């Protein structure tokens, strides 16, 4: 007489409970990540709103050293910001922080080196959604604007896009404005170099 396979209901229920538990944990982690991303976007948007409230009416200008040696900054939420970077084609209007800290670039664009008035300003950021997520796709000729806290609106167009393995290769004395982010595709830095338009 052969044994018939037993239908073990307890074992099936235990396996099902474990599977449901794993799925609930995965869903909770997904919600936490989504909430974190939402909070980061909300935080950047609230800084944009605060800056737009204090920046006087915008007027087109050319960057000149006589505006001052240092860029003016405003403290918002215990952090200092120097202006707004705008790339209209990608619906991008982002605050630019005054102080470079590589660990903070996922939160805001940050001043890496140089100065907008001396025509050697370099801004670093992240390629995450809602920041410089278009960096891999941007084309030569794309319009870019930077507005300082005086309301001076400096207009540029993208003159070159290149890639580098090291952050040290980003600085250039030949470009009026540069911004960069790590590529989502290659993990190299996408460097977007701009000239005054």
C-alpha positions as a Markdown table, in Angstrom:
| # | Residue | x | y | z |
|---|---|---|---|---|
| 1 | Unk | 0.0 | 0.0 | 0.0 |
| 2 | Unk | 1.5 | 3.3 | -1.1 |
| 3 | Unk | 1.2 | 6.5 | 1.0 |
| 4 | Unk | -0.9 | 9.2 | -0.5 |
| 5 | Unk | 0.7 | 12.7 | -0.5 |
| 6 | Unk | -0.8 | 14.5 | 2.5 |
| 7 | Unk | -2.3 | 17.9 | 2.0 |
| 8 | Unk | -0.6 | 19.9 | 4.8 |
| 9 | Unk | -2.9 | 23.0 | 5.3 |
| 10 | Unk | -0.8 | 24.4 | 8.1 |
| 11 | Unk | 2.3 | 24.4 | 6.0 |
| 12 | Unk | 0.6 | 26.1 | 3.1 |
| 13 | Unk | -0.9 | 28.7 | 5.5 |
| 14 | Unk | 2.5 | 29.4 | 7.1 |
| 15 | Unk | 4.1 | 29.8 | 3.6 |
| 16 | Unk | 1.3 | 32.1 | 2.6 |
| 17 | Unk | 1.6 | 34.2 | 5.8 |
| 18 | Unk | 5.4 | 34.5 | 5.2 |
| 19 | Unk | 4.8 | 35.6 | 1.6 |
| 20 | Unk | 2.2 | 38.1 | 2.6 |
| 21 | Unk | 4.6 | 39.5 | 5.3 |
| 22 | Unk | 7.4 | 39.8 | 2.7 |
| 23 | Unk | 5.1 | 41.6 | 0.3 |
| 24 | Unk | 3.9 | 44.0 | 3.1 |
| 25 | Unk | 7.5 | 44.8 | 4.1 |
| 26 | Unk | 8.4 | 45.5 | 0.4 |
| 27 | Unk | 5.4 | 47.7 | 0.0 |
| 28 | Unk | 6.3 | 49.6 | 3.2 |
| 29 | Unk | 9.9 | 50.1 | 2.0 |
| 30 | Unk | 8.5 | 51.4 | -1.4 |
| 31 | Unk | 6.2 | 53.8 | 0.4 |
| 32 | Unk | 9.1 | 55.1 | 2.5 |
| 33 | Unk | 11.3 | 55.7 | -0.6 |
| 34 | Unk | 8.4 | 57.4 | -2.4 |
| 35 | Unk | 7.7 | 59.6 | 0.6 |
| 36 | Unk | 11.4 | 60.5 | 0.9 |
| 37 | Unk | 11.5 | 61.4 | -2.8 |
| 38 | Unk | 8.3 | 63.4 | -2.4 |
| 39 | Unk | 9.7 | 65.3 | 0.6 |
| 40 | Unk | 12.9 | 66.1 | -1.3 |
| 41 | Unk | 10.9 | 67.5 | -4.2 |
| 42 | Unk | 8.7 | 69.4 | -1.8 |
| 43 | Unk | 11.7 | 70.8 | 0.0 |
| 44 | Unk | 13.3 | 72.0 | -3.2 |
| 45 | Unk | 10.0 | 73.5 | -4.3 |
| 46 | Unk | 9.6 | 75.3 | -1.0 |
| 47 | Unk | 13.1 | 76.8 | -1.4 |
| 48 | Unk | 12.3 | 77.9 | -4.9 |
| 49 | Unk | 9.1 | 79.6 | -3.6 |
| 50 | Unk | 11.1 | 81.3 | -0.8 |
| 51 | Unk | 13.7 | 82.5 | -3.2 |
| 52 | Unk | 11.2 | 83.8 | -5.7 |
| 53 | Unk | 9.5 | 85.8 | -2.9 |
| 54 | Unk | 12.8 | 87.6 | -2.0 |
| 55 | Unk | 14.3 | 88.0 | -5.5 |
| 56 | Unk | 13.3 | 91.4 | -7.0 |
| 57 | Unk | 11.8 | 91.6 | -10.5 |
| 58 | Unk | 14.1 | 89.8 | -12.9 |
| 59 | Unk | 16.1 | 91.8 | -15.4 |
| 60 | Unk | 18.4 | 90.4 | -18.1 |
| 61 | Unk | 22.0 | 91.2 | -17.3 |
| 62 | Unk | 25.6 | 90.3 | -18.2 |
| 63 | Unk | 27.8 | 88.9 | -15.5 |
| 64 | Unk | 30.3 | 91.5 | -14.5 |
| 65 | Unk | 32.8 | 91.5 | -11.6 |
| 66 | Unk | 31.5 | 94.9 | -10.4 |
| 67 | Unk | 28.4 | 93.2 | -9.0 |
| 68 | Unk | 30.6 | 92.0 | -6.2 |
| 69 | Unk | 33.3 | 89.5 | -5.4 |
| 70 | Unk | 31.0 | 87.1 | -3.8 |
| 71 | Unk | 27.6 | 86.0 | -4.8 |
| 72 | Unk | 24.9 | 87.2 | -2.3 |
| 73 | Unk | 23.2 | 84.4 | -0.5 |
| 74 | Unk | 20.0 | 83.9 | 1.6 |
| 75 | Unk | 19.5 | 81.5 | 4.4 |
| 76 | Unk | 16.4 | 79.4 | 4.0 |
| 77 | Unk | 15.9 | 76.5 | 6.4 |
| 78 | Unk | 19.4 | 76.7 | 7.9 |
| 79 | Unk | 21.0 | 76.5 | 4.4 |
| 80 | Unk | 22.3 | 79.2 | 2.2 |
| 81 | Unk | 21.2 | 79.7 | -1.4 |
| 82 | Unk | 22.7 | 81.9 | -4.2 |
| 83 | Unk | 20.0 | 81.7 | -6.9 |
| 84 | Unk | 17.9 | 79.7 | -9.3 |
| 85 | Unk | 19.0 | 77.6 | -12.3 |
| 86 | Unk | 16.3 | 77.3 | -15.0 |
| 87 | Unk | 16.2 | 75.0 | -18.0 |
| 88 | Unk | 12.8 | 75.7 | -19.4 |
| 89 | Unk | 12.9 | 73.0 | -22.1 |
| 90 | Unk | 12.9 | 70.4 | -19.2 |
| 91 | Unk | 10.6 | 72.3 | -16.9 |
| 92 | Unk | 13.5 | 72.7 | -14.5 |
| 93 | Unk | 13.6 | 75.5 | -11.9 |
| 94 | Unk | 15.9 | 74.6 | -9.1 |
| 95 | Unk | 17.6 | 76.3 | -6.1 |
| 96 | Unk | 21.4 | 76.5 | -6.0 |
| 97 | Unk | 23.0 | 76.1 | -2.6 |
| 98 | Unk | 26.0 | 78.2 | -1.7 |
| 99 | Unk | 28.2 | 75.5 | -0.1 |
| 100 | Unk | 29.5 | 72.4 | -1.8 |
| 101 | Unk | 29.0 | 69.1 | 0.1 |
| 102 | Unk | 29.0 | 66.0 | -2.1 |
| 103 | Unk | 26.6 | 64.3 | 0.3 |
| 104 | Unk | 24.0 | 67.0 | -0.2 |
| 105 | Unk | 23.7 | 67.1 | -4.0 |
| 106 | Unk | 20.8 | 64.7 | -3.9 |
| 107 | Unk | 18.8 | 67.4 | -2.1 |
| 108 | Unk | 19.8 | 70.5 | -4.0 |
| 109 | Unk | 22.1 | 71.8 | -6.7 |
| 110 | Unk | 25.2 | 73.2 | -5.1 |
| 111 | Unk | 27.9 | 75.7 | -6.0 |
| 112 | Unk | 31.0 | 73.6 | -6.7 |
| 113 | Unk | 33.5 | 76.4 | -7.7 |
| 114 | Unk | 33.8 | 79.8 | -9.3 |
| 115 | Unk | 31.4 | 82.6 | -9.4 |
| 116 | Unk | 28.6 | 83.7 | -11.7 |
| 117 | Unk | 30.0 | 87.2 | -12.0 |
| 118 | Unk | 33.5 | 86.0 | -12.9 |
| 119 | Unk | 32.1 | 83.8 | -15.7 |
| 120 | Unk | 33.5 | 80.6 | -14.2 |
| 121 | Unk | 30.6 | 79.3 | -12.1 |
| 122 | Unk | 30.3 | 75.5 | -11.7 |
| 123 | Unk | 27.2 | 73.9 | -10.2 |
| 124 | Unk | 26.9 | 70.2 | -9.2 |
| 125 | Unk | 23.8 | 68.1 | -8.8 |
| 126 | Unk | 22.2 | 64.7 | -9.0 |
| 127 | Unk | 20.6 | 63.0 | -12.0 |
| 128 | Unk | 17.8 | 61.8 | -9.8 |
| 129 | Unk | 14.2 | 62.5 | -10.8 |
| 130 | Unk | 13.2 | 66.1 | -10.2 |
| 131 | Unk | 16.7 | 67.4 | -10.4 |
| 132 | Unk | 19.1 | 67.1 | -13.3 |
| 133 | Unk | 17.4 | 63.9 | -14.6 |
| 134 | Unk | 17.7 | 65.3 | -18.2 |
| 135 | Unk | 21.5 | 65.6 | -18.1 |
| 136 | Unk | 22.0 | 62.6 | -20.4 |
| 137 | Unk | 19.6 | 64.0 | -23.0 |
| 138 | Unk | 20.4 | 67.7 | -23.1 |
| 139 | Unk | 21.4 | 69.0 | -26.5 |
| 140 | Unk | 23.8 | 71.7 | -27.7 |
| 141 | Unk | 21.9 | 75.0 | -28.0 |
| 142 | Unk | 19.5 | 74.4 | -25.1 |
| 143 | Unk | 18.7 | 77.7 | -23.2 |
| 144 | Unk | 19.8 | 77.9 | -19.6 |
| 145 | Unk | 19.2 | 80.8 | -17.2 |
| 146 | Unk | 20.7 | 81.6 | -13.8 |
| 147 | Unk | 19.0 | 84.2 | -11.6 |
| 148 | Unk | 21.0 | 85.7 | -8.7 |
| 149 | Unk | 19.4 | 87.2 | -5.5 |
| 150 | Unk | 19.6 | 90.7 | -7.0 |
| 151 | Unk | 17.2 | 89.6 | -9.8 |
| 152 | Unk | 19.9 | 89.6 | -12.5 |
| 153 | Unk | 18.9 | 87.0 | -15.0 |
| 154 | Unk | 21.9 | 85.6 | -16.9 |
| 155 | Unk | 21.1 | 83.8 | -20.2 |
| 156 | Unk | 23.2 | 81.0 | -21.6 |
| 157 | Unk | 23.1 | 78.3 | -24.1 |
| 158 | Unk | 24.6 | 74.8 | -23.9 |
| 159 | Unk | 27.9 | 74.9 | -25.9 |
| 160 | Unk | 29.2 | 71.4 | -25.1 |
| 161 | Unk | 28.3 | 68.2 | -23.3 |
| 162 | Unk | 31.0 | 65.8 | -22.3 |
| 163 | Unk | 31.7 | 63.1 | -19.8 |
| 164 | Unk | 34.4 | 62.5 | -17.2 |
| 165 | Unk | 35.4 | 59.7 | -14.8 |
| 166 | Unk | 36.6 | 62.2 | -12.2 |
| 167 | Unk | 35.0 | 65.2 | -10.6 |
| 168 | Unk | 38.4 | 66.9 | -11.0 |
| 169 | Unk | 38.0 | 67.1 | -14.8 |
| 170 | Unk | 34.9 | 69.3 | -14.4 |
| 171 | Unk | 36.5 | 72.7 | -13.9 |
| 172 | Unk | 37.2 | 74.9 | -16.9 |
| 173 | Unk | 38.3 | 78.4 | -17.4 |
| 174 | Unk | 36.8 | 78.6 | -20.9 |
| 175 | Unk | 33.1 | 78.3 | -20.0 |
| 176 | Unk | 30.8 | 80.9 | -18.5 |
| 177 | Unk | 28.6 | 78.4 | -16.7 |
| 178 | Unk | 29.0 | 74.7 | -16.1 |
| 179 | Unk | 26.8 | 72.2 | -14.4 |
| 180 | Unk | 27.2 | 68.5 | -13.9 |
| 181 | Unk | 25.6 | 65.3 | -12.5 |
| 182 | Unk | 26.5 | 61.7 | -12.5 |
| 183 | Unk | 25.1 | 59.9 | -15.5 |
| 184 | Unk | 22.3 | 57.4 | -14.8 |
| 185 | Unk | 23.5 | 55.4 | -17.9 |
| 186 | Unk | 27.3 | 55.3 | -17.6 |
| 187 | Unk | 28.0 | 56.4 | -14.0 |
| 188 | Unk | 30.4 | 59.0 | -15.3 |
| 189 | Unk | 29.9 | 62.7 | -14.8 |
| 190 | Unk | 27.8 | 64.4 | -17.5 |
| 191 | Unk | 29.3 | 67.9 | -17.8 |
| 192 | Unk | 27.1 | 70.6 | -19.4 |
| 193 | Unk | 29.1 | 73.6 | -20.5 |
| 194 | Unk | 27.4 | 76.9 | -21.3 |
| 195 | Unk | 28.3 | 80.2 | -23.0 |
| 196 | Unk | 26.5 | 83.5 | -22.6 |
| 197 | Unk | 23.8 | 83.9 | -25.2 |
